[in-house]
Amino acid sequence: MVGAPPIHHRILSSFLGDRRFIQSTHPLHQLFRCTPGSRHASMQLSRTFSGLTNLLFNRRNIDEVANSQRKRLRPGKVSPYRPVPDHIPRPPYVSSRKPPGISSGPEVHNEKGISCMRASGRLAAQVLQYAGTLVKPGITTDEIDQAVHQMIVDNGAYPSPLGYGGFPKSVCTSVNECICHGIPDSRALEDGDIINIDVTVYLNGYHGDTSATFFCGDVDDNARKLVEVTKESLSKAISICAPGVEFKKIGKMIHDHADKHRYGVVQQFVGHGVGRVFHSDPVILHFRNNDRGQMVLNQTFTIEPMLTMGSINPIMWDDNWTVVTEDGSLSAQFEHTILITNDGAEILTQC
């Protein structure tokens, strides 16, 4: 992540970044964007946020979030890396443990590539669906990670997050105010929590990437509405995708829908091209923007809006991954990998 200026002056991708905006050596699967005159993205970001994170925790003294009975999220214990059988092919970044950055050029596929993308997307969707059935009060996010990891390797695939820039787990589990990149740990889910589970699998040389936000037990109406509107915003964005459509229309569609319901749109995290590499062009902004670029036939990329009930400003934990809302307000996210077709867009990550 990055240096001195606040995180909201930049962008992070959902694990990476666009070279127009950043020079990033950071692992995150959601990109940094620098404003003119600001320092470029680097690994120094987490050190900047460490003090802020601790200050927020100390100020609230682990107290309940304002106007809520819900207590602020705290880090738990992280278990060791889970092994992957030797016969399962690894993405190139695993051996280097260095974040590869975002690859130039879009992921555009031939017939064989499309078939492989459909297979990886389908597996990712099946894993996510299974993970969602595990969500209940009392289960730990580490137990969810263990189940996800096992299902992925049992299907001959590699869990893409594991070892990506040092990420220690096979799935991201982002609870309540966690915007993204929550590390599975010993914290047990509580009645009323919401949790985003972000699954990416590497199967036969292609990544399939998807996420959804699930309800844990008896979730209140306000949280339910946030989750439903976030899901709607993704569906609306996908509905306008087709060859020749400008990418900026995605951000407008999502932002307009969020505004209608008075939710914030997190601007520091974006979608990305995905396929043979985990992260590539294009960068998909989820807010109103004037970025240029158009969708092309047989292209694959993710759309992954993150909406909040309060502040859209993110704060990073000392683990260099977990990103939470500044004010502790709830955040929800949904994500699909899509393929641009003659008829519009095909959702690859659905069962």
C-alpha positions as CSV (number, residue, x, y, z in Angstrom):
1,M,0.0,0.0,0.0
2,V,1.2,3.5,0.2
3,G,2.8,6.5,1.8
4,A,1.9,9.6,3.6
5,P,-1.2,11.1,2.0
6,P,-4.6,9.6,3.2
7,I,-5.9,6.5,1.5
8,H,-8.8,8.3,-0.1
9,H,-6.4,10.3,-2.3
10,R,-5.6,7.1,-4.2
11,I,-7.1,3.9,-5.4
12,L,-6.5,0.4,-4.4
13,S,-7.8,-2.5,-7.3
14,S,-9.8,-5.7,-5.4
15,F,-5.8,-6.8,-5.0
16,L,-4.0,-4.1,-7.6
17,G,-3.5,-1.2,-9.9
18,D,-3.4,0.8,-13.1
19,R,-0.1,2.1,-14.2
20,R,-1.6,5.5,-15.1
21,F,-2.4,6.0,-11.5
22,I,0.2,4.0,-9.5
23,Q,3.5,2.4,-9.3
24,S,2.5,-0.3,-7.0
25,T,4.5,-3.1,-5.4
26,H,1.5,-3.8,-3.1
27,P,-0.4,-7.1,-3.0
28,L,-3.9,-5.8,-2.6
29,H,-6.4,-7.0,-5.2
30,Q,-8.0,-3.6,-5.3
31,L,-5.7,-0.7,-6.6
32,F,-4.3,2.5,-5.5
33,R,-5.0,5.7,-7.4
34,C,-2.7,8.7,-6.9
35,T,-3.8,12.3,-7.3
36,P,-1.5,14.8,-9.1
37,G,1.3,15.8,-6.7
38,S,0.7,12.9,-4.3
39,R,3.3,10.2,-3.6
40,H,3.1,7.0,-5.7
41,A,1.7,3.9,-4.1
42,S,4.3,1.8,-2.2
43,M,4.5,-0.6,0.7
44,Q,4.7,2.3,3.1
45,L,0.9,2.8,3.2
46,S,0.3,0.2,5.9
47,R,2.7,2.0,8.2
48,T,0.8,5.2,7.8
49,F,-2.4,3.5,8.7
50,S,-1.1,1.5,11.6
51,G,-1.2,4.5,13.9
52,L,-4.7,5.6,12.7
53,T,-6.0,2.1,13.2
54,N,-4.7,1.9,16.8
55,L,-6.0,5.4,17.4
56,L,-9.5,4.5,16.3
57,F,-9.5,1.4,18.4
58,N,-8.1,3.2,21.5
59,R,-10.5,6.1,21.1
60,R,-13.5,3.8,21.0
61,N,-11.9,1.4,23.5
62,I,-13.4,-1.5,21.6
63,D,-16.8,0.2,22.3
64,E,-19.9,-0.3,20.3
65,V,-20.2,1.5,17.0
66,A,-22.1,4.8,17.3
67,N,-25.9,4.4,17.2
68,S,-25.6,0.6,17.2
69,Q,-25.4,-2.3,19.7
70,R,-22.8,-3.9,17.4
71,K,-19.2,-3.9,18.6
72,R,-16.4,-2.8,16.4
73,L,-14.6,-5.6,14.5
74,R,-11.3,-6.7,16.1
75,P,-8.5,-8.9,14.7
76,G,-8.4,-12.6,15.7
77,K,-5.7,-15.2,15.6
78,V,-4.6,-16.3,12.1
79,S,-3.8,-20.0,11.6
80,P,-0.8,-21.2,9.5
81,Y,-0.9,-21.5,5.7
82,R,-2.9,-24.5,4.5
83,P,-1.0,-26.9,2.2
84,V,-1.8,-27.3,-1.5
85,P,-1.0,-30.7,-3.1
86,D,2.1,-30.6,-5.3
87,H,0.3,-31.8,-8.4
88,I,-1.9,-28.7,-8.5
89,P,-0.4,-25.9,-10.8
90,R,0.3,-22.6,-9.0
91,P,0.0,-19.1,-10.5
92,P,3.4,-17.6,-11.2
93,Y,3.2,-15.1,-8.3
94,V,3.1,-17.8,-5.7
95,S,6.7,-18.8,-5.9
96,S,8.0,-15.3,-6.0
97,R,5.8,-14.0,-3.1
98,K,5.9,-10.7,-4.8
99,P,2.8,-8.9,-6.1
100,P,3.0,-9.0,-9.9
101,G,1.1,-5.7,-10.5
102,I,-1.6,-5.3,-13.0
103,S,-0.9,-6.6,-16.4
104,S,-1.1,-4.4,-19.5
105,G,-3.7,-5.2,-22.1
106,P,-7.2,-6.7,-21.7
107,E,-8.0,-10.4,-21.2
108,V,-9.5,-11.3,-24.6
109,H,-10.0,-15.0,-25.3
110,N,-10.3,-17.4,-28.1
111,E,-12.8,-20.3,-28.0
112,K,-10.5,-22.4,-25.8
113,G,-9.9,-19.5,-23.5
114,I,-13.6,-18.9,-23.1
115,S,-14.2,-22.5,-22.3
116,C,-11.5,-22.4,-19.6
117,M,-12.9,-19.1,-18.2
118,R,-16.3,-20.7,-18.0
119,A,-14.9,-23.7,-16.1
120,S,-13.0,-21.5,-13.6
121,G,-15.9,-19.2,-13.1
122,R,-18.3,-22.0,-12.6
123,L,-16.0,-23.6,-9.9
124,A,-15.6,-20.2,-8.2
125,A,-19.4,-19.8,-8.1
126,Q,-19.9,-23.3,-6.7
127,V,-17.3,-22.7,-4.0
128,L,-18.9,-19.4,-3.1
129,Q,-22.4,-21.0,-2.9
130,Y,-21.0,-23.7,-0.6
131,A,-19.2,-21.1,1.6
132,G,-22.5,-19.2,2.0
133,T,-24.2,-22.3,3.4
134,L,-21.6,-22.3,6.2
135,V,-22.5,-18.9,7.5
136,K,-24.1,-19.1,10.9
137,P,-23.5,-17.8,14.4
138,G,-20.6,-19.5,16.1
139,I,-18.5,-20.5,13.0
140,T,-15.2,-18.9,12.7
141,T,-14.0,-17.3,9.4
142,D,-10.9,-19.6,9.7
143,E,-13.3,-22.6,9.5
144,I,-14.9,-21.1,6.4
145,D,-11.4,-20.7,4.9
146,Q,-10.6,-24.3,5.7
147,A,-13.7,-25.6,4.0
148,V,-13.2,-23.3,0.9
149,H,-9.5,-24.3,0.7
150,Q,-10.4,-28.0,0.7
151,M,-13.2,-27.7,-1.9
152,I,-10.9,-25.8,-4.2
153,V,-8.0,-28.2,-4.0
154,D,-10.3,-31.2,-4.2
155,N,-11.4,-29.9,-7.6
156,G,-7.8,-29.7,-8.8
157,A,-7.6,-25.9,-8.6
158,Y,-5.4,-23.5,-6.6
159,P,-7.0,-20.8,-4.3
160,S,-5.7,-17.6,-6.0
161,P,-5.4,-15.4,-2.9
162,L,-3.1,-17.9,-1.1
163,G,0.4,-16.4,-1.3
164,Y,-0.7,-13.5,-3.4
165,G,1.8,-10.8,-2.2
166,G,2.0,-12.8,1.1
167,F,-1.8,-13.0,1.7
168,P,-2.0,-15.9,4.2
169,K,-5.4,-17.5,3.4
170,S,-7.4,-19.0,0.6
171,V,-10.4,-16.7,0.7
172,C,-11.2,-13.2,1.9
173,T,-13.8,-12.9,4.6
174,S,-15.0,-9.3,5.3
175,V,-17.3,-8.9,8.2
176,N,-19.6,-5.9,9.0
177,E,-17.5,-2.7,8.6
178,C,-14.7,-4.6,6.7
179,I,-14.8,-3.2,3.2
180,C,-12.6,-5.9,1.7
181,H,-9.6,-8.2,2.2
182,G,-10.5,-9.5,5.6
183,I,-8.2,-12.3,6.6
184,P,-10.0,-15.4,8.0
185,D,-9.1,-15.8,11.7
186,S,-10.4,-17.1,15.0
187,R,-13.3,-14.7,15.3
188,A,-16.6,-16.4,15.5
189,L,-19.5,-14.9,13.5
190,E,-22.2,-13.4,15.6
191,D,-26.0,-13.3,15.2
192,G,-26.7,-10.2,13.1
193,D,-23.4,-10.0,11.3
194,I,-23.1,-9.6,7.5
195,I,-20.1,-11.2,5.8
196,N,-18.6,-10.8,2.3
197,I,-16.9,-13.9,1.1
198,D,-14.5,-13.4,-1.9
199,V,-13.5,-16.5,-3.8
200,T,-11.0,-16.8,-6.6
201,V,-9.8,-20.1,-8.1
202,Y,-7.0,-20.8,-10.5
203,L,-8.1,-23.7,-12.7
204,N,-6.3,-24.9,-15.8
205,G,-4.4,-21.7,-16.0
206,Y,-7.3,-19.3,-15.7
207,H,-8.7,-17.3,-12.7
208,G,-12.4,-17.1,-11.8
209,D,-13.3,-14.4,-9.3
210,T,-16.5,-13.7,-7.4
211,S,-17.9,-12.6,-4.1
212,A,-21.2,-12.1,-2.3
213,T,-22.4,-10.7,1.1
214,F,-24.3,-13.2,3.3
215,F,-26.5,-12.8,6.3
216,C,-25.6,-14.4,9.6
217,G,-28.6,-15.2,11.7
218,D,-31.1,-12.5,12.4
219,V,-29.9,-9.4,10.4
220,D,-31.7,-6.1,10.9
221,D,-33.6,-4.4,8.1
222,N,-31.1,-1.6,7.6
223,A,-28.2,-4.1,6.9
224,R,-30.5,-6.2,4.7
225,K,-31.4,-3.2,2.6
226,L,-27.7,-2.2,2.2
227,V,-26.9,-5.7,1.0
228,E,-29.8,-5.9,-1.4
229,V,-29.0,-2.5,-2.9
230,T,-25.4,-3.5,-3.4
231,K,-26.4,-6.6,-5.2
232,E,-28.9,-4.6,-7.4
233,S,-26.1,-2.2,-8.3
234,L,-24.0,-5.0,-9.6
235,S,-26.9,-6.4,-11.6
236,K,-27.7,-3.0,-13.1
237,A,-24.0,-2.5,-14.1
238,I,-23.8,-5.9,-15.8
239,S,-27.1,-5.3,-17.7
240,I,-25.5,-2.4,-19.7
241,C,-22.3,-4.2,-20.6
242,A,-21.8,-5.1,-24.3
243,P,-19.2,-4.6,-27.1
244,G,-18.5,-0.9,-27.6
245,V,-19.9,0.3,-24.3
246,E,-17.8,2.7,-22.4
247,F,-16.4,1.5,-19.1
248,K,-17.4,4.7,-17.4
249,K,-21.0,3.8,-17.7
250,I,-20.5,1.1,-15.1
251,G,-19.5,3.7,-12.5
252,K,-22.4,6.0,-13.3
253,M,-24.9,3.2,-13.1
254,I,-23.7,2.0,-9.7
255,H,-23.2,5.5,-8.3
256,D,-26.7,6.6,-9.4
257,H,-28.3,3.6,-7.8
258,A,-26.4,4.1,-4.5
259,D,-27.3,7.8,-4.5
260,K,-31.0,6.9,-4.9
261,H,-30.8,4.9,-1.6
262,R,-28.4,7.3,0.1
263,Y,-25.5,4.9,0.3
264,G,-21.8,5.7,-0.1
265,V,-19.7,4.2,-2.9
266,V,-16.2,3.2,-1.9
267,Q,-13.9,4.8,-4.5
268,Q,-10.5,3.4,-3.6
269,F,-11.3,-0.2,-4.7
270,V,-12.0,-1.3,-8.2
271,G,-12.8,-4.1,-10.6
272,H,-10.2,-5.4,-13.1
273,G,-9.5,-7.6,-16.0
274,V,-9.2,-11.3,-15.1
275,G,-8.3,-14.5,-16.9
276,R,-4.8,-15.9,-17.5
277,V,-3.6,-13.4,-14.9
278,F,-5.3,-12.5,-11.7
279,H,-5.4,-8.7,-12.4
280,S,-5.1,-7.0,-15.7
281,D,-6.5,-4.0,-17.6
282,P,-9.1,-2.6,-17.7
283,V,-9.5,-0.9,-14.3
284,I,-13.2,-0.8,-13.5
285,L,-14.3,2.2,-11.4
286,H,-17.5,1.9,-9.5
287,F,-18.2,5.7,-9.2
288,R,-18.9,8.4,-11.7
289,N,-15.8,9.1,-13.7
290,N,-14.5,10.2,-17.1
291,D,-12.1,7.4,-17.8
292,R,-11.9,6.4,-21.5
293,G,-12.1,2.9,-22.9
294,Q,-14.7,0.6,-24.3
295,M,-15.6,-3.1,-23.9
296,V,-14.6,-5.5,-26.6
297,L,-15.9,-8.9,-27.7
298,N,-14.7,-11.9,-25.7
299,Q,-13.2,-9.8,-23.0
300,T,-13.4,-10.8,-19.3
301,F,-13.3,-8.6,-16.3
302,T,-14.8,-8.2,-12.8
303,I,-17.3,-5.7,-11.5
304,E,-17.3,-5.5,-7.7
305,P,-19.1,-2.5,-6.1
306,M,-18.7,-1.8,-2.4
307,L,-21.4,0.4,-0.8
308,T,-21.5,1.7,2.8
309,M,-24.1,3.0,5.2
310,G,-21.7,5.8,6.3
311,S,-18.2,7.0,5.6
312,I,-16.6,5.8,2.4
313,N,-13.1,6.5,3.8
314,P,-11.1,3.3,4.4
315,I,-8.7,2.5,7.2
316,M,-6.2,-0.3,7.0
317,W,-5.3,-2.6,9.8
318,D,-1.8,-3.4,10.9
319,D,-2.0,-6.7,9.0
320,N,-1.5,-4.7,5.8
321,W,-4.7,-6.2,4.3
322,T,-7.9,-5.7,6.2
323,V,-9.6,-2.5,5.2
324,V,-12.5,-1.1,7.3
325,T,-14.7,1.9,7.2
326,E,-13.4,4.9,9.0
327,D,-16.6,5.3,11.2
328,G,-17.3,1.6,11.7
329,S,-20.4,1.7,9.5
330,L,-21.5,-1.4,7.6
331,S,-20.1,-2.2,4.1
332,A,-21.4,-4.7,1.5
333,Q,-19.9,-6.0,-1.7
334,F,-20.9,-8.3,-4.6
335,E,-18.7,-9.4,-7.5
336,H,-18.9,-11.3,-10.7
337,T,-16.6,-12.1,-13.5
338,I,-18.2,-11.4,-16.9
339,L,-17.6,-12.2,-20.5
340,I,-18.5,-9.6,-23.2
341,T,-20.5,-11.4,-25.9
342,N,-22.4,-10.4,-29.0
343,D,-25.6,-10.3,-27.0
344,G,-24.2,-8.3,-24.1
345,A,-22.5,-9.9,-21.1
346,E,-22.4,-13.5,-19.8
347,I,-22.0,-13.9,-16.1
348,L,-19.3,-16.6,-15.7
349,T,-19.4,-16.9,-11.9
350,Q,-22.9,-18.2,-11.3
351,C,-24.0,-21.8,-10.7
